[in-house]
């Protein structure tokens, strides 16, 4: 089953403008690093979970699925800091990472991709002065968000195929046997998408005359 980014709903968070949610996410990220406190990171995590479950009314599975996706990264951070600094520092770093992951999950689950792309294009609009095309930046963001569910689905298919053949490796070996075929499929998919974009002239730079004709 394809993992959907957007979860339809009518909660308060769903009705907020995409720009406000992205700004809140940026402010949260800055605050987490500006307030180097374990208690502050824990409070931020509790607040994000409360917003996701109570205000956004997202299913618990949406947040738990995102947490499971980074659990090994959190364990690795704790292990590294246990060896190099201390467990308290490791717990602080892990809490900040988990908070940002869940906050981003709440934003993407309550905001349509098209709305986020419009915000990105509006923010990048002044960069036209230096030759940046906001539409191209928006396309890159949209493709990155659209391909996340596809990559998750491909990874699930690879694991299911391995299990059907009687192989269910765990730990580091499971990661290796999943990443290798997934990387091959990702490269092939990227090649196919690039050919499709080239065929549609996505990389063409319109001439000044054509831009003048297309201008309202």
C-alpha beads as a LAMMPS data file, in Angstrom:
LAMMPS data file: protein, C-alpha beads

216 atoms
215 bonds

1 atom types
1 bond types

-500.0 500.0 xlo xhi
-500.0 500.0 ylo yhi
-500.0 500.0 zlo zhi

Masses

1 110.0

Atoms # bond

1 1 1 0.000 0.000 0.000
2 1 1 1.331 3.436 -0.910
3 1 1 2.185 5.678 2.002
4 1 1 0.258 8.905 1.518
5 1 1 1.781 12.167 2.674
6 1 1 -1.451 14.145 2.859
7 1 1 -4.185 12.901 5.178
8 1 1 -7.547 14.556 4.421
9 1 1 -9.201 16.219 7.375
10 1 1 -11.088 19.244 8.646
11 1 1 -9.121 20.000 11.794
12 1 1 -7.715 23.361 12.802
13 1 1 -4.260 22.548 11.457
14 1 1 -5.663 21.473 8.081
15 1 1 -7.323 24.860 7.671
16 1 1 -4.200 26.891 8.390
17 1 1 -2.369 28.381 5.383
18 1 1 0.607 26.386 4.161
19 1 1 2.890 29.390 4.658
20 1 1 1.944 29.625 8.341
21 1 1 2.661 25.935 8.936
22 1 1 6.018 26.036 7.163
23 1 1 6.966 29.171 9.090
24 1 1 5.983 27.491 12.367
25 1 1 8.145 24.495 11.451
26 1 1 11.119 26.776 10.784
27 1 1 10.585 28.645 14.075
28 1 1 10.397 25.341 15.953
29 1 1 13.680 24.185 14.419
30 1 1 15.422 27.424 15.430
31 1 1 13.935 27.313 18.948
32 1 1 15.076 23.727 19.517
33 1 1 18.678 24.724 18.896
34 1 1 18.414 28.137 20.561
35 1 1 17.183 26.538 23.800
36 1 1 19.759 23.817 24.596
37 1 1 17.693 22.162 27.303
38 1 1 16.536 18.570 27.587
39 1 1 13.324 19.730 29.261
40 1 1 12.614 22.159 26.413
41 1 1 13.140 19.409 23.826
42 1 1 10.809 17.099 25.750
43 1 1 8.159 19.797 26.023
44 1 1 8.457 20.530 22.296
45 1 1 8.030 16.846 21.490
46 1 1 4.948 16.624 23.701
47 1 1 3.541 19.746 22.054
48 1 1 4.074 18.391 18.549
49 1 1 2.365 15.113 19.445
50 1 1 -0.540 17.000 21.029
51 1 1 -0.944 19.201 17.939
52 1 1 -0.838 16.190 15.641
53 1 1 -3.323 14.084 17.574
54 1 1 -5.669 16.672 19.090
55 1 1 -5.673 19.660 16.734
56 1 1 -4.812 17.986 13.430
57 1 1 -6.718 14.825 14.410
58 1 1 -4.218 12.605 12.655
59 1 1 -4.296 8.847 13.208
60 1 1 -1.778 7.605 15.734
61 1 1 -0.346 5.337 13.025
62 1 1 0.814 8.370 11.016
63 1 1 3.111 9.574 13.798
64 1 1 4.238 6.131 14.948
65 1 1 5.166 5.215 11.374
66 1 1 7.365 8.308 11.121
67 1 1 8.963 7.535 14.492
68 1 1 9.735 3.962 13.435
69 1 1 11.420 5.269 10.286
70 1 1 14.114 7.041 12.345
71 1 1 14.341 4.728 15.343
72 1 1 17.671 3.250 14.248
73 1 1 19.097 6.730 13.726
74 1 1 18.037 7.632 17.254
75 1 1 19.644 4.490 18.662
76 1 1 22.844 5.237 16.736
77 1 1 22.924 8.794 18.089
78 1 1 22.502 7.547 21.644
79 1 1 25.277 4.981 21.164
80 1 1 27.694 7.512 19.654
81 1 1 27.114 10.054 22.391
82 1 1 27.348 7.372 25.078
83 1 1 30.849 6.633 23.798
84 1 1 31.972 10.188 23.096
85 1 1 30.087 12.504 25.478
86 1 1 27.277 11.281 27.742
87 1 1 23.800 9.792 27.558
88 1 1 22.108 13.060 28.518
89 1 1 23.554 14.810 25.475
90 1 1 22.608 11.858 23.310
91 1 1 19.052 11.907 24.635
92 1 1 18.839 15.654 23.935
93 1 1 20.010 15.245 20.336
94 1 1 17.661 12.298 19.784
95 1 1 14.705 14.226 21.196
96 1 1 15.386 17.186 18.925
97 1 1 15.623 14.953 15.860
98 1 1 12.431 13.070 16.738
99 1 1 10.600 16.345 17.394
100 1 1 11.569 17.794 14.014
101 1 1 10.663 14.568 12.190
102 1 1 7.225 14.418 13.785
103 1 1 6.643 18.151 13.265
104 1 1 7.483 17.782 9.577
105 1 1 5.150 14.787 9.423
106 1 1 2.314 16.873 10.865
107 1 1 2.934 19.613 8.292
108 1 1 3.071 17.252 5.304
109 1 1 0.077 15.257 6.526
110 1 1 -2.088 18.380 6.833
111 1 1 -0.866 20.308 3.776
112 1 1 -1.319 19.430 0.129
113 1 1 1.844 19.269 -1.944
114 1 1 0.484 21.856 -4.378
115 1 1 0.057 24.366 -1.530
116 1 1 3.614 23.839 -0.295
117 1 1 4.947 24.206 -3.829
118 1 1 3.136 27.539 -4.226
119 1 1 4.755 28.793 -1.022
120 1 1 8.212 27.690 -2.195
121 1 1 7.729 29.411 -5.548
122 1 1 6.560 32.602 -3.861
123 1 1 9.592 32.613 -1.537
124 1 1 11.937 31.998 -4.474
125 1 1 10.317 34.646 -6.675
126 1 1 12.914 37.375 -5.850
127 1 1 15.660 34.995 -6.991
128 1 1 14.561 35.584 -10.582
129 1 1 16.908 38.576 -10.460
130 1 1 19.886 36.199 -10.276
131 1 1 18.601 33.753 -12.884
132 1 1 16.787 31.253 -10.654
133 1 1 13.495 29.940 -12.014
134 1 1 11.003 29.530 -9.130
135 1 1 8.895 27.086 -11.164
136 1 1 11.889 24.772 -11.477
137 1 1 12.538 24.932 -7.730
138 1 1 8.880 24.169 -7.072
139 1 1 9.040 21.224 -9.452
140 1 1 12.052 19.825 -7.585
141 1 1 10.256 20.139 -4.243
142 1 1 7.073 18.571 -5.612
143 1 1 8.969 15.642 -7.095
144 1 1 10.889 15.064 -3.862
145 1 1 7.652 14.961 -1.855
146 1 1 5.822 12.828 -4.410
147 1 1 8.596 10.245 -4.559
148 1 1 8.728 9.632 -0.803
149 1 1 5.642 7.349 -0.871
150 1 1 6.996 5.618 -3.976
151 1 1 10.313 4.834 -2.287
152 1 1 8.547 3.497 0.811
153 1 1 6.340 1.288 -1.363
154 1 1 9.344 -0.045 -3.305
155 1 1 11.166 -0.845 -0.062
156 1 1 8.101 -2.690 1.264
157 1 1 7.878 -4.689 -1.967
158 1 1 11.543 -5.686 -1.738
159 1 1 11.133 -6.869 1.853
160 1 1 7.944 -8.758 0.952
161 1 1 9.714 -10.451 -1.971
162 1 1 12.590 -11.493 0.266
163 1 1 10.185 -12.887 2.843
164 1 1 8.292 -14.810 0.128
165 1 1 11.556 -16.481 -0.914
166 1 1 12.113 -17.633 2.640
167 1 1 14.645 -14.985 3.574
168 1 1 13.925 -12.536 6.362
169 1 1 17.295 -11.087 7.438
170 1 1 17.429 -8.709 10.342
171 1 1 19.695 -5.970 11.599
172 1 1 22.544 -4.671 9.432
173 1 1 22.190 -7.519 6.931
174 1 1 18.524 -6.645 6.389
175 1 1 19.496 -3.038 5.722
176 1 1 22.138 -4.111 3.199
177 1 1 19.873 -6.520 1.318
178 1 1 17.158 -3.866 1.083
179 1 1 19.277 -0.826 0.220
180 1 1 21.135 -2.399 -2.717
181 1 1 18.088 -3.360 -4.845
182 1 1 16.268 -0.199 -3.746
183 1 1 19.190 1.936 -4.931
184 1 1 19.115 0.196 -8.327
185 1 1 15.382 0.874 -8.670
186 1 1 15.800 4.505 -7.583
187 1 1 18.519 5.117 -10.170
188 1 1 16.397 3.526 -12.897
189 1 1 13.380 5.568 -11.837
190 1 1 15.461 8.779 -11.813
191 1 1 16.705 7.989 -15.322
192 1 1 13.155 7.411 -16.589
193 1 1 11.889 10.616 -15.005
194 1 1 14.774 12.664 -16.410
195 1 1 14.092 11.340 -19.907
196 1 1 10.395 12.187 -19.549
197 1 1 11.233 15.729 -18.397
198 1 1 13.694 16.212 -21.252
199 1 1 11.098 15.006 -23.741
200 1 1 8.687 17.642 -22.421
201 1 1 11.275 20.429 -22.538
202 1 1 11.419 20.918 -18.773
203 1 1 15.010 22.132 -18.976
204 1 1 14.456 24.552 -21.837
205 1 1 15.186 28.203 -21.145
206 1 1 12.646 30.263 -23.070
207 1 1 14.027 33.093 -25.167
208 1 1 13.358 36.739 -24.199
209 1 1 10.975 37.095 -27.155
210 1 1 9.004 34.041 -26.106
211 1 1 8.880 35.252 -22.510
212 1 1 7.562 38.583 -23.713
213 1 1 4.887 36.849 -25.777
214 1 1 3.852 34.638 -22.853
215 1 1 3.727 37.544 -20.405
216 1 1 0.192 38.819 -19.686

Bonds

1 1 1 2
2 1 2 3
3 1 3 4
4 1 4 5
5 1 5 6
6 1 6 7
7 1 7 8
8 1 8 9
9 1 9 10
10 1 10 11
11 1 11 12
12 1 12 13
13 1 13 14
14 1 14 15
15 1 15 16
16 1 16 17
17 1 17 18
18 1 18 19
19 1 19 20
20 1 20 21
21 1 21 22
22 1 22 23
23 1 23 24
24 1 24 25
25 1 25 26
26 1 26 27
27 1 27 28
28 1 28 29
29 1 29 30
30 1 30 31
31 1 31 32
32 1 32 33
33 1 33 34
34 1 34 35
35 1 35 36
36 1 36 37
37 1 37 38
38 1 38 39
39 1 39 40
40 1 40 41
41 1 41 42
42 1 42 43
43 1 43 44
44 1 44 45
45 1 45 46
46 1 46 47
47 1 47 48
48 1 48 49
49 1 49 50
50 1 50 51
51 1 51 52
52 1 52 53
53 1 53 54
54 1 54 55
55 1 55 56
56 1 56 57
57 1 57 58
58 1 58 59
59 1 59 60
60 1 60 61
61 1 61 62
62 1 62 63
63 1 63 64
64 1 64 65
65 1 65 66
66 1 66 67
67 1 67 68
68 1 68 69
69 1 69 70
70 1 70 71
71 1 71 72
72 1 72 73
73 1 73 74
74 1 74 75
75 1 75 76
76 1 76 77
77 1 77 78
78 1 78 79
79 1 79 80
80 1 80 81
81 1 81 82
82 1 82 83
83 1 83 84
84 1 84 85
85 1 85 86
86 1 86 87
87 1 87 88
88 1 88 89
89 1 89 90
90 1 90 91
91 1 91 92
92 1 92 93
93 1 93 94
94 1 94 95
95 1 95 96
96 1 96 97
97 1 97 98
98 1 98 99
99 1 99 100
100 1 100 101
101 1 101 102
102 1 102 103
103 1 103 104
104 1 104 105
105 1 105 106
106 1 106 107
107 1 107 108
108 1 108 109
109 1 109 110
110 1 110 111
111 1 111 112
112 1 112 113
113 1 113 114
114 1 114 115
115 1 115 116
116 1 116 117
117 1 117 118
118 1 118 119
119 1 119 120
120 1 120 121
121 1 121 122
122 1 122 123
123 1 123 124
124 1 124 125
125 1 125 126
126 1 126 127
127 1 127 128
128 1 128 129
129 1 129 130
130 1 130 131
131 1 131 132
132 1 132 133
133 1 133 134
134 1 134 135
135 1 135 136
136 1 136 137
137 1 137 138
138 1 138 139
139 1 139 140
140 1 140 141
141 1 141 142
142 1 142 143
143 1 143 144
144 1 144 145
145 1 145 146
146 1 146 147
147 1 147 148
148 1 148 149
149 1 149 150
150 1 150 151
151 1 151 152
152 1 152 153
153 1 153 154
154 1 154 155
155 1 155 156
156 1 156 157
157 1 157 158
158 1 158 159
159 1 159 160
160 1 160 161
161 1 161 162
162 1 162 163
163 1 163 164
164 1 164 165
165 1 165 166
166 1 166 167
167 1 167 168
168 1 168 169
169 1 169 170
170 1 170 171
171 1 171 172
172 1 172 173
173 1 173 174
174 1 174 175
175 1 175 176
176 1 176 177
177 1 177 178
178 1 178 179
179 1 179 180
180 1 180 181
181 1 181 182
182 1 182 183
183 1 183 184
184 1 184 185
185 1 185 186
186 1 186 187
187 1 187 188
188 1 188 189
189 1 189 190
190 1 190 191
191 1 191 192
192 1 192 193
193 1 193 194
194 1 194 195
195 1 195 196
196 1 196 197
197 1 197 198
198 1 198 199
199 1 199 200
200 1 200 201
201 1 201 202
202 1 202 203
203 1 203 204
204 1 204 205
205 1 205 206
206 1 206 207
207 1 207 208
208 1 208 209
209 1 209 210
210 1 210 211
211 1 211 212
212 1 212 213
213 1 213 214
214 1 214 215
215 1 215 216
